[in-house]
Every structure is written in C-alpha cells, then in structure tokens.
Amino acid sequence: MSARLEGRVALVTGAAGGIGAAIARGMAAEGARVVVADVQDGARTVGEIEAAGGQAIAVGCDVAEPDQVDAAVAAAVEAYGSLDVLVNDAGISGGSGPAHELDVETWLRCVAVNLTGPFLCVRAAMPHLLASGRGRVINIASTYGIVGAPWAPAYCATKGGVVNLTRQLAVDYSPLGVRVNAILPGYIDTDMGGYRASLGPEGAAAANARRDAAAALQPIGRQASAEEVANVAVFLASDESSFMTGAIVPVDGGCTVTFRHP
C-alpha cells in the first residue's frame, strides 16, 4: 500500500463489482477510506479491501432514488467524518435494439440510473466536497458517450449526457476547489449488469468472444482489465492530476481514435 490518497474518504457507486469494485480497491490501496455504495451487496468488495489492509464500509444505494443517495452520503460522513472523492460508476446497459423498438420504461430507467444518478450524487455530496478543500468528482462515462453505437440509444444518450455534465460541473465548481473529470472506458473485461452470467456458460463464452473480436480491431488489440480503469481513477483523485478538470479521458485501447481495418 502507498499513500497517494492517505486521509481521504471516497464514495464509489456501483462498487459491488466490475469497474466500481476495482476503483474502490485501488483507492483503498492508496490510503483512502472507502464507502462501497451499490444496489447489490457490497460485502465482497469490503472484504477484499479489509483483507488487503484497507478500510471500507458498504451501504445500499439505488442512485436513481434521491433519499437513498442522501442516506449514502450521510453514512459516509457519519462513518469517516468527511467526504473528499465521489466516483459515479453505477450504470446500466439500457437495453439493446433500435430506438423505435425500445420501450419507454427501459429508456426512463436508463436515464434515471445513468444520468440522473450522477446528478443526485453530486447534489448530495457537493457540500462536503467543497468543505474538504480537495474535493474530486470522477464520472465513469463510456466511449459510447462520444460516438454512436449499434442498438444502444439509451446508453449512448445517457453517457453523452454524463460527458457534458462533467464539463458543466467543472465550470461551476473548479473555481471553488472541486475538480471534476470523466473516464470513458472502452472494451473492459467485466460482466456489466450480469448479462453474461444470465446466458449460461456457452452463451457467456460466445458473448465474450464477440467482445474480444471487436477489441482486437483497436490499436491496442485486447480488452482491458477493470484495474486499468481504476488506475486512471486513482490518478484523477490524487494530487498528481492537480491541473486537470473538465477532462474527458478515454481508457479505450485507442478505439475512439480508429479501428484497424483489414
């Protein structure tokens, strides 16, 4: 364990698994006390952090519900006395298919989680981030927030919203001492929302093979690990990124630069 985030408190949404869990582990390894916030049970992530010598607690939180968000932030401050870092990672896929076949309920739920969720978390956390004197907001968007993608209208729209929300928040809060940046993951080897797990072994293997094939077309021809995204989040939370705000940082193997063509 090193100490780039020693003495800081980080609230990470969507941290029961995937990228969020990797970010929570990474920040704890750098000395932060971490609040694992998720609709799923965060005990496993907390256990991993504690086993490595870090400090963490888990709180249940649906980021689309204002009361639950307020309660999660309050729990963080009650447990650790302050809040220095907010990571908005919680997100859902928003269905698959063209816009004219997407049901309204799926669209509204995707907006509620992926876009309203970060707003609610910022709204609840900002007074504490301002008070800390070293506040950080790190939004986990997606490469799909800056490019179009097949059969993903809700996901693309909401992640695009997160990208520009990041820029807007940086304008308002950076003069007050809170830096706001976004990470755009590309093909990351996680099972978002348990999609692959629901397919059974053969279906999951086929789904991952499709992702591997797409990732192979990138300049860096593979999927990333969640830890490779977490490393960037830790950097953005630390003083090493002291002149960065409003930055939109792709962690995508070059996929938004170009794909290699046969």
C-alpha positions as CSV (number, residue, x, y, z in Angstrom):
1,M,0.0,0.0,0.0
2,S,1.2,3.5,-0.9
3,A,-0.3,6.8,0.3
4,R,-1.4,9.0,-2.6
5,L,-4.9,9.2,-1.1
6,E,-4.0,8.9,2.6
7,G,-6.5,10.5,4.9
8,R,-9.2,10.9,2.2
9,V,-12.7,9.5,2.1
10,A,-14.1,8.2,-1.2
11,L,-17.6,7.2,-2.0
12,V,-17.8,4.9,-5.0
13,T,-21.2,4.0,-6.5
14,G,-21.7,0.7,-8.4
15,A,-18.8,-0.7,-6.3
16,A,-20.1,-4.2,-5.6
17,G,-18.4,-5.5,-8.7
18,G,-16.7,-4.7,-12.0
19,I,-15.0,-1.3,-12.6
20,G,-16.5,0.2,-9.4
21,A,-15.1,-2.6,-7.2
22,A,-11.7,-2.2,-8.9
23,I,-11.8,1.6,-8.2
24,A,-12.8,1.0,-4.6
25,R,-9.9,-1.4,-4.1
26,G,-7.5,0.8,-5.9
27,M,-8.4,3.9,-3.8
28,A,-8.2,1.9,-0.6
29,A,-4.8,0.6,-1.6
30,E,-3.7,4.2,-1.8
31,G,-4.8,5.0,1.7
32,A,-8.4,6.2,1.2
33,R,-11.3,5.1,3.4
34,V,-13.9,3.9,1.0
35,V,-17.7,3.7,1.0
36,V,-18.9,1.0,-1.3
37,A,-22.4,2.1,-2.5
38,D,-24.5,-0.2,-4.6
39,V,-27.9,-1.8,-5.0
40,Q,-26.1,-5.1,-4.8
41,D,-24.4,-6.4,-1.6
42,G,-21.0,-4.7,-1.3
43,A,-19.7,-7.0,1.4
44,R,-17.4,-8.8,-1.0
45,T,-15.6,-5.6,-2.1
46,V,-15.4,-4.5,1.6
47,G,-13.9,-7.9,2.5
48,E,-11.3,-7.6,-0.3
49,I,-10.3,-4.1,0.9
50,E,-10.0,-5.2,4.5
51,A,-8.0,-8.3,3.6
52,A,-5.5,-6.0,1.9
53,G,-5.2,-3.8,5.0
54,G,-7.6,-1.1,4.0
55,Q,-10.8,0.4,5.5
56,A,-14.2,0.3,3.9
57,I,-17.9,0.1,4.6
58,A,-20.8,-0.9,2.4
59,V,-24.1,1.0,2.0
60,G,-27.1,0.0,0.0
61,C,-28.0,2.7,-2.6
62,D,-30.1,3.0,-5.8
63,V,-28.6,6.1,-7.3
64,A,-31.9,6.9,-9.0
65,E,-33.6,7.4,-5.6
66,P,-32.8,10.8,-4.0
67,D,-33.5,9.6,-0.5
68,Q,-31.1,6.6,-0.8
69,V,-28.4,8.8,-2.3
70,D,-28.7,11.3,0.5
71,A,-28.6,8.5,3.1
72,A,-25.4,7.0,1.4
73,V,-23.6,10.4,1.6
74,A,-24.7,10.9,5.2
75,A,-23.5,7.4,6.1
76,A,-20.1,8.2,4.6
77,V,-19.7,11.4,6.6
78,E,-21.0,9.8,9.8
79,A,-18.6,6.9,9.4
80,Y,-15.5,8.8,8.5
81,G,-16.1,12.5,9.3
82,S,-15.8,13.9,5.8
83,L,-16.0,13.3,2.0
84,D,-13.3,14.1,-0.4
85,V,-13.9,11.9,-3.5
86,L,-17.1,11.0,-5.3
87,V,-16.9,8.3,-8.1
88,N,-20.1,8.0,-10.1
89,D,-19.7,4.5,-11.6
90,A,-23.2,3.0,-11.1
91,G,-24.8,2.3,-14.5
92,I,-27.0,0.0,-16.6
93,S,-27.0,-1.0,-20.2
94,G,-30.4,0.4,-21.2
95,G,-31.5,-2.4,-23.4
96,S,-30.5,-3.5,-26.9
97,G,-32.3,-2.6,-30.1
98,P,-33.2,0.3,-32.4
99,A,-34.9,3.4,-30.8
100,H,-38.3,2.7,-32.3
101,E,-38.4,-0.7,-30.6
102,L,-37.2,0.5,-27.2
103,D,-39.9,0.6,-24.6
104,V,-40.3,3.8,-22.7
105,E,-39.8,2.2,-19.3
106,T,-36.4,0.9,-20.3
107,W,-35.4,4.4,-21.6
108,L,-36.6,6.1,-18.4
109,R,-34.8,3.7,-16.1
110,C,-31.6,4.1,-18.1
111,V,-31.9,7.9,-17.8
112,A,-32.7,7.6,-14.1
113,V,-29.6,5.5,-13.3
114,N,-27.0,6.7,-15.7
115,L,-27.7,10.4,-15.9
116,T,-30.0,11.4,-13.0
117,G,-28.0,9.2,-10.7
118,P,-24.7,11.1,-11.1
119,F,-26.6,14.4,-10.7
120,L,-28.2,13.3,-7.5
121,C,-24.9,12.0,-6.1
122,V,-23.2,15.3,-6.9
123,R,-26.1,17.3,-5.4
124,A,-25.8,15.4,-2.2
125,A,-22.0,15.2,-2.0
126,M,-21.0,18.6,-3.2
127,P,-21.4,20.5,0.2
128,H,-19.0,18.0,1.7
129,L,-16.6,18.1,-1.3
130,L,-16.5,21.8,-1.1
131,A,-15.8,21.7,2.7
132,S,-12.9,19.2,2.3
133,G,-10.8,21.7,0.3
134,R,-9.6,18.9,-2.0
135,G,-12.9,17.6,-3.5
136,R,-12.9,15.4,-6.5
137,V,-15.7,14.1,-8.7
138,I,-14.9,11.3,-11.2
139,N,-17.7,10.3,-13.5
140,I,-17.4,7.0,-15.3
141,A,-19.0,7.6,-18.7
142,S,-18.2,5.5,-21.8
143,T,-16.7,5.7,-25.2
144,Y,-20.4,5.4,-26.3
145,G,-20.8,8.8,-24.9
146,I,-18.8,10.4,-27.7
147,V,-19.6,8.0,-30.6
148,G,-22.7,6.3,-31.9
149,A,-23.0,2.6,-31.3
150,P,-25.4,0.0,-32.7
151,W,-28.6,-0.7,-30.8
152,A,-27.8,1.4,-27.8
153,P,-29.8,4.6,-28.0
154,A,-30.5,5.0,-24.3
155,Y,-26.9,4.1,-23.2
156,C,-25.3,6.4,-25.8
157,A,-27.6,9.3,-24.9
158,T,-27.1,9.0,-21.1
159,K,-23.4,8.6,-21.3
160,G,-23.2,11.5,-23.7
161,G,-25.1,13.4,-21.0
162,V,-22.6,12.4,-18.4
163,V,-19.7,13.7,-20.6
164,N,-21.2,17.2,-20.9
165,L,-22.4,17.2,-17.3
166,T,-18.8,16.7,-16.3
167,R,-17.7,19.7,-18.3
168,Q,-20.5,21.9,-16.9
169,L,-19.7,20.9,-13.3
170,A,-16.1,21.6,-13.9
171,V,-17.0,25.2,-14.9
172,D,-19.1,25.8,-11.8
173,Y,-17.0,24.0,-9.1
174,S,-13.4,24.1,-10.1
175,P,-13.1,27.8,-9.1
176,L,-14.3,26.7,-5.7
177,G,-11.7,23.9,-5.4
178,V,-13.5,20.8,-6.6
179,R,-12.1,19.2,-9.7
180,V,-14.5,17.2,-12.0
181,N,-13.3,14.8,-14.6
182,A,-14.7,11.8,-16.6
183,I,-13.3,8.5,-17.7
184,L,-14.5,6.8,-20.8
185,P,-13.9,3.1,-20.6
186,G,-13.9,1.1,-23.9
187,Y,-13.9,-2.7,-24.1
188,I,-13.4,-3.7,-20.4
189,D,-13.5,-7.4,-19.4
190,T,-16.4,-7.1,-16.9
191,D,-19.9,-8.5,-16.9
192,M,-21.9,-5.3,-16.7
193,G,-25.3,-5.9,-15.1
194,G,-24.7,-9.7,-15.0
195,Y,-25.6,-10.0,-18.7
196,R,-23.1,-12.8,-19.5
197,A,-23.9,-14.6,-16.3
198,S,-27.5,-14.8,-17.4
199,L,-26.6,-16.5,-20.7
200,G,-25.1,-19.7,-19.3
201,P,-21.6,-20.9,-19.9
202,E,-21.8,-21.3,-23.7
203,G,-23.7,-18.1,-24.3
204,A,-21.3,-16.2,-22.0
205,A,-18.3,-17.6,-23.8
206,A,-19.9,-16.5,-27.2
207,A,-20.7,-13.0,-25.9
208,N,-17.1,-12.6,-24.6
209,A,-15.7,-13.9,-27.9
210,R,-17.6,-11.2,-29.7
211,R,-16.2,-8.5,-27.5
212,D,-12.7,-10.0,-27.9
213,A,-13.1,-9.9,-31.7
214,A,-14.2,-6.2,-31.6
215,A,-11.5,-5.3,-29.2
216,A,-8.9,-6.9,-31.5
217,L,-9.7,-4.2,-34.1
218,Q,-8.4,-1.5,-31.7
219,P,-4.8,-0.2,-31.9
220,I,-4.2,-2.0,-28.6
221,G,-5.9,-5.2,-29.7
222,R,-7.4,-6.5,-26.5
223,Q,-9.9,-5.9,-23.8
224,A,-8.7,-4.0,-20.7
225,S,-9.0,-5.2,-17.1
226,A,-11.1,-3.2,-14.6
227,E,-7.9,-2.4,-12.7
228,E,-6.6,-0.5,-15.8
229,V,-9.5,1.8,-15.5
230,A,-9.1,2.0,-11.7
231,N,-5.5,3.2,-12.1
232,V,-6.7,6.2,-14.0
233,A,-9.4,7.0,-11.4
234,V,-6.8,6.9,-8.6
235,F,-4.7,9.3,-10.6
236,L,-7.6,11.7,-11.1
237,A,-8.4,11.5,-7.4
238,S,-4.8,12.3,-6.4
239,D,-2.8,15.5,-6.4
240,E,-0.8,14.2,-9.4
241,S,-3.7,15.4,-11.6
242,S,-3.8,18.8,-10.0
243,F,-4.2,20.8,-13.2
244,M,-6.9,18.6,-14.7
245,T,-10.6,19.5,-14.6
246,G,-13.3,19.0,-17.2
247,A,-11.1,16.4,-18.8
248,I,-12.8,13.6,-20.8
249,V,-10.3,10.7,-20.6
250,P,-10.7,7.7,-22.9
251,V,-9.4,4.4,-21.5
252,D,-10.2,2.5,-24.6
253,G,-7.2,1.0,-26.3
254,G,-7.5,3.6,-29.0
255,C,-10.9,2.5,-30.2
256,T,-12.2,6.1,-30.4
257,V,-9.1,7.1,-32.5
258,T,-9.5,4.4,-35.1
259,F,-10.1,0.7,-35.7
260,R,-7.6,-1.3,-37.6
261,H,-9.1,-2.3,-40.9
262,P,-8.2,-5.4,-42.9
